[in-house]
């Protein structure tokens, strides 16, 4: 059974969108970002505008409320960028630094910070 059967039509459409995003906005900058030792931080705002940050976080806090498979698709496609430092920076932003707040923070802290995290 191939990926097309494991993922829903919506998840496959999301994969296509993520793949285009990586090809258009990340891959062309990968070499420059690697040489500079940093990336253009406005990419986070662009990702936030597209709803890509906090994809698995609750909608009421600015996330997309996506399921685990959609989150997996996000990481698969982001890792195709060929720039692991950038992918890790996004992971720290979306899955490490903010996860404790999202899962264990009180509603006031979530309201104050998670919307900004999701918007980039």
C-alpha positions, 0 to 999 in steps of 0.5 A, spaced: 500 500 500 502 506 497 502 513 501 496 515 496 492 510 500 495 512 507 493 519 506 487 522 505 485 527 499 486 533 503 493 530 506 495 529 499 493 536 497 496 539 503 503 535 501 502 538 494 502 545 497 508 544 502 512 541 496 511 547 492 512 552 498 519 548 499 521 548 492 519 556 491 521 559 498 526 555 501 530 551 496 532 557 492 535 560 499 538 554 502 545 555 499 545 562 501 542 561 508 548 555 509 553 560 507 551 566 511 550 561 517 543 564 518 536 564 514 532 570 513 527 570 519 521 573 515 520 566 512 517 564 519 512 570 518 510 567 511 509 560 514 505 563 519 501 567 514 500 560 510 498 557 517 504 552 517 506 554 524 503 550 529 499 546 524 497 541 530 495 546 535 488 548 536 484 553 532 482 557 538 489 559 539 491 560 531 493 553 529 490 549 524 488 543 529 491 538 524 491 531 525 498 527 526 498 525 519 498 532 516 503 534 521 507 528 519 506 531 511 509 537 514 515 535 516 516 530 511 516 536 506 520 541 510 525 536 510 526 535 503 528 543 503 535 540 504 537 545 509 537 541 516 538 547 520 532 551 517 528 545 518 530 544 525 529 551 527 522 550 525 521 544 529 524 548 535 519 553 534 513 549 533 514 542 536 519 543 542 519 551 545 511 551 544 509 544 545 509 545 553 505 551 553 500 548 548 499 542 552 500 544 559 499 552 559 493 555 562 488 559 557 491 566 559 498 564 557 496 560 551 492 566 549 497 571 550 503 567 546 501 561 542 497 566 537 504 569 536 507 563 535 502 560 530 503 567 526 510 567 526 
